[in-house]
């Protein structure tokens, strides 16, 4: 009888170097395999191994083993592995591997678990799919800390952690918290103006950064500052000393609610150059901003206008830096002229060719994601089958037959994913990148006006590395 060894080991856990305990080294596993063959009269014919079997990592050794079993004349063959759980990153994955091996007509032996057949497979799956008791205990301990009002993780700005585990006031930070609430409540400033004031006065966050609108907004809404503790579904009022009085907190909440209007929301996807524009003066990203204004004419009629432009992110969110803006339509038209190679003002527009060798990798990202989602869905079907088999319907003895269609579907989807990834590697070759880039440039130059916005946006994302905006010039850098 012939025997094939499958050895696997997780790289993130230091392996043992002896023959006892969990996770023996690949060397030890191979010695165990050869010793088993000698004792039971097997002829060892091949060994396949995977040195890194961390969660979701590729298993080329297992792939080669399955291909070998599909292509070679098998005879009466056994596959021998150290343990059942070595066959997958979790119990469901291990069962799938067992079913794949069994579908190829081989017998399977685990040195730690014994022969793996239909009668033992469900028991092994039950054993290894149980929730981690240590994880449950850790969650129970965290929930108990929450019920006691003790800190979990880093305390919010304005607080430290006392000897009793509860929040205690950090007076230096608390002074900034009180100033923020006072600027809102008593000075009537909005969150943008508050961030601007703090940054102008030299105040910084705990990480030594400028204050942003998001940070200010979240602080003004956080009930931790009136002494209330909220963690893991537990709410403990009066848990620690308040920095802000409850009436002031409620007044700020009411004031922020009154300030909230329903202006038109600006979506980054509405801007052709979203995520690509940088301010050359401030060295910060520029984001798309939409402003809508209404006013009353001398005649008494109401007029309205919408303004779209790109503005320095530091100015928008932190109110620091210069007020560097460009009208969206003008900037987008100028960048488009750069790509087309048109002339402006009698001179050729500036065009720098950047280098981004992974530009085309994004083209297959969606296809890879879809194929991987399909594999996860098939694994969920297998998990449901295992749950049903565990309850006796279908009987565990017929699991191989019941799972045959699922395994066939999984292998087809896996082959599709491998083909997509292979195609992605081919796309990374220089000639292919150049060809696709030239095709896109041609579409921009010849068919731009007939394209829908999503198509235009897709072309820009694939062609433009970044746009650098100075007060008096614009530089467009294309991807290689």
N, C-alpha and C positions, 0 to 999 in steps of 0.2 A: 504494500500500500504506500502511496506517495503522500507526502505532507508538505504543505507550504506554510511558512511562518509569516505572521503579520505583527510587526512591532511598532508601538507608538508611545510617545512621551510628550507631556506638556512642558514647554520651555519655561513657563513662568514659575513652576514649582521646582525647587532644588531636588533632584532625584536621589534615591538611596543607592549606595554602592554595594550593599550586601544583598543576600537572597531573601531577606525578611522584610516585612512591612509593605507599605503602599508605594506605588510609582517607582518601580525599579528602573535602573538605567537600561538603555537599549542593549548594552553589552550583556547585562544580567538577563534580560528577556531572551536574547539570542541563545545564551547558555542554557536557560530553562527549556527553550524550544528543542535544542539539540539533545538535551538529556531526556526529555519526554520521548522523542523519536527513538532514541537508543533503547529505552526501557520497554517501549510498546511495539518495536519492530517496524517502525515507519522508515521510509526512505526520504530524507529531506531533499527536495528538488529546487526550492527557491525561497528567498526571503524578501519581503517588501517592508519598507519602514517609513514612518513619518516622524521627524524629530520635533515638530512644532504642531501640536494639536490643540492649541488654544481655541476658545470659542470663535466660530465663524472663520477660522483659518482654513486655507486650502489643504487638502490631503492628497498630494500627488501619488504617494505610495499606495494608498487605497485605490485610487483611480487606475493605476497601473495593474494592481492585483485583479480588479474586476475585468479590465481589458484582457489580461493574460488568460483568465478563466474563460472568457468568451471566445478567444481565438485559438487556444491550444487544445489538443486532444487531452482529455482529463483522465479517463479511466476511473479508478476508484481513488478519489482524492480527498484529503482532509485539509482544512485550514485551521491552524492552531494559533491562538493569540493568548496574551497574558490574562486578560479579564474581559468580561462582557462590556464594561464601560469604556474600555480602550477602543471600542469600535465606533465611537461617536462622541461629540462634545456634550451630548445629553442623552437621556435614556431613549427618547423617541428616535434620535439620529442613530443610536446603536441598533435599535430594532430594525430600522430601515436597512442598515448595512447587513444584518443577519438575513433579512428577506431577500436582498439582492444576491447574497452568496448562495442561499438555498435555491434560488431560482436558477442558478448556474449548475445545479446538481452536485454540489459538494457538501460534505459533512463539516460541522464546525465544533471545535473543542476549545473551551476556555480553561487554562491551567489553574485558575482560581475558582471557577464556578462549575467545572465539569462540562460534559457534552451539552451543547445548546441545541435544543430541538423545539418543536411546537409546544410540547407539554411544559417545558421549563421557561420558555421565552416570556410568557406573561408574568410569571413570578419574578423574573429578573427585572422586567420593566417596572413592576410595582415597587420592588426594593429600591431601585435607583431613581425613580421619579418622585419619591416622597419629598415634600418641601424640606429645605435645610432647617433642622431644629435650631441650629445656632442663630440663623437669621431671624427666626421667630422670637427667640429669647432676646436678641438685640432690640427688636422692635418693641417688645414688651417693656424692656428697661427704658427705652426712650419715651414711651407713653407714660410710664410711671414718673419720669422726670417732668414731663409736661403737666401731669396732674399736680405735681408739687410746685409748679411754676418755676422750675429751674431752667437755666439757659441750655439750649441745644444749638450747637454751631456758634458762629461769630455773633456777638451782640450787635444790635442796631446802633447807628451813630448816636452819640450822646450817653451811651451806657457802657460800663464794663461788667465784669462778673465778680460778685462778692464771694466771701468764704462759704456762705450758705448755698452757693450755686445760683442765686437769683441775680437779676440785674441790679446794679448800683450805679448811681449817677457819676459820670465823668464830667466834672465841672467845666473843664475847658471846652469840651465838645458841646455840653449842654448850653453854654452861653451862645454858641452859634445856632443851636436849635431854637432857642428863645428869640434870637434876632430874626430868624426866618419867619417865625409865626408873627412877630411884631410887624415886620415889613409888610406882610400880607394883611393883617387885621387892622393895624393902626395907620400905616402909611398908604394902604390901598394898592400896593404893587401886585401885579400879576407874576406868575412863576418865571416868565422870561426876564422881567425887570429885576426880580429878586436874584436870579442867577447872575445877571449883569452886575448888580450892586456888590454881591459877595466877591466876584472875581476882580472887580475894580479895586476893592479894598484889600485884596491879597489873601482872602480866606481860601483854604483848600480842603478837599475831602480827606478822609482818613488815609487814602492812598496817595496823597500829594498831588491830586489832579484838580482841574477847574470844575466848578459846580455846573451841572447841566439842568435843563428844564425837567428831565425825567426824575433826577434825584430830588429836586425840590418838590415836585408834585407828589412823589411817593412819601416823602417825610410829612407833608401837610395832611396826608390821608391816613397815616399810621397811628392806630390807637395805642401803641406801646407808650407814646409820650404822655398819656393820661393815666398810666399805670396798669393798663390792661395787657394780659399775656395771651397770645393766640398761637398755638402750635399743635400740629397733629390732630386737629379737630377738637382740642381742649381750649376753653376760654376761661381765664381766671382774672376777674376784675379786682382791682386793688392789690395786685400781686407785688408791686414794687413802687418806689417813690415816683411820682409824676414830675415831669419837667414843665408841662403845660397844663393849665387848669381845664377842666372839662367844659365850662362855659366858653372859654376862648377857642377850644378845639371845635366845638359845635358851631361857633360863629364863623370860624375860618371855613368849615365845610359848607355852610350856607353861602358864604361870600363866593367861594369857588363855584358853587352850583349856579349862582346868579350870573357869574362871568361867562359860564359855558354857553356858547351860542351854537348855532348849527351852520358854521361856514362850510364851504365846499371842501371836501377832503381831497388832499393831494396824494395820489398814489404814485410811487416811484415808477410803476410800469407805464404811467401816462407820459413819461419823458423819454425821448428817444435815446438820450445819452446817460440815463440813470446808472450810477455806479462807476462811470468812466471819467468823470470830469474832476480835475484837481485845480486848486487855486495856486498859481505859481508864486504869488506874493506871500501867502500865509502857509504854504505847504500843507494844506488840508483839503479834504474832499469837498466838492461842491454838490449840493443836493437840490433837487427840483422843488420849487415852492410855487403854490398857486395862491393868489390874493384876489378876493372879490370886493369891490367897493361900490357903494351907493351914495348918491348925493342929490340934492334938490337944486334944480336950475332956477334962474331968476324968474322964469315963467311959472314956477311952481310945480313943473313936471319933475318926476323922479327919473334919474339916469343911473345906469349901472355899467360896470366894466370888469373884465377879468384879466388879470396880469399873470403871466407865467414866466418864471426866470430861474436861473441857477444861482445859488447863493452859497458862500462859504459856510460849511457845516459848523465851524467854531462860532461864527457869528449867529447862526440860526439857533443853536442849542445852548450855547454858553455865553452869548453876547460879548465875545472877545474877538480881537483881531479887527482888521479893516472891513469896511462895508463893501466887499467886492461882489458884484453881481453882473450877470449877463442875461439879457432877454433870451428866453428859450428859443424862440423862432430864429433870431439872428445867429445865435451860437450854433444851432443845429444846421442851419443853411451854410455857415462857414465851414464846419467840419465836413459836410457833404461835398462842398466844392474842393476840399483838400483831397478827399478820396477819389473824386472824379478827375483830379489833376487840372481843374479849370484855373483860369487866371483871375486875379482880383487886383484892381488898381494898377493894371499894366505890369504886374509882377507875378511870377509863379508863387502860388500859395505854399507856405511852409509844410513840408512833409518829411517826417523822420520815420525810418523803418525800424521798429523795435524787434525784439526777439522773444518769442514765447513758444518753445518747442512743444508744449502740451496743449496748445490752443484747440486742436481738433478733438482732443479727448472728450470734451464736453458733448460732442455730437452723439456719442454712443452712451452717455450717462443715463439718459432716459430709457434706452433699450435694455441696458444692464439692470437698472432698477426694476423695470417691469418684469424681466425674467426672474430676478431674485424674489420679487413679490409672488410670482407664480409658484416658485419652489416652496416658499413659506406656506402658501395656501394648501399645497399638496401635503406638506408635513402636518398641517392642522387636520386634514382628512385622515391621515394615518393615526394621529393622536386620538381622534374620535373613534376610529376602528379599534384601537387598543382599549379605550374605555369600554366600548361595547363588548369586546372579547373578555375583558376583565369581569364583566357582569354575566358572562356566559352566552352572549348572543352577538356574533357567532361563537361556537365553542372554540376554546384555544387550540384544539387539535386541527382545526381547519383554517387557522390564521393565515398560513402561507397561500392557500387558495383564495381566501377572501381579499388578501392584500395584493394579489398579482396585478390587477389593473392599476392600483395606486402606484406600485413600484414601476410598472411600465411607463405610466404617465410621468413619474418623477425622472426617470432616466432620459425620456425624450426631452423634457424641459431642461435637464442638466446639460444635455448635448447641445441644445439651442443656446444656452448661456455660454458654454465653452466656445461656440462658433462666433457669438457676438464679441466675446473678449478677444478672440483671435483676430477678428476683423478690426477691432479697435487698435490692436498692436500694429496691424498693417497700415492703418491710417496715420500712425505716428511717423512713418517713414517720410523723409524729406520730400521726395518727389510727389507723394500723395498730398502732403500739406500744400505744396506750391500749386498743384493743379486745382485743388479746391479753393484756395485763396484767389487764384486768377478767375475762377468761375464766379465767385461772389463779387469780385471787383467789376466784372462784366455786367452782372445783374444790376449793381448799383448804377453804373454808368449808362446802361441802355434801357432798363425796365423799372427804374425806381418809382416813377409816378404811377405806375399801374399796380404796385404792390400794396397790400393791406398793411396797417401799422404793425401787427405782430411779425409779418415777414420782414418789414424794414428793420424792426428792432433786432430780430434774429441775425440779419446780415451785419448790422453794426456791432453786435456783441462778438461775432466771430472775426471781424476785420480790425476793430479798434482796440489797441492795448490801453491807451489812456489819452485824454485830451487835457493839455495844460494851458490854463487861462491866465494871462498876465493882463495888466491894465490896458496895454496897447497892442497886444498880439495874442495869437492862439497857435499852439503847436499840436498837431495831431500825430500820434505815434501809432503806426499800424503793426499788427502782429505779423511775424515772419510767415 
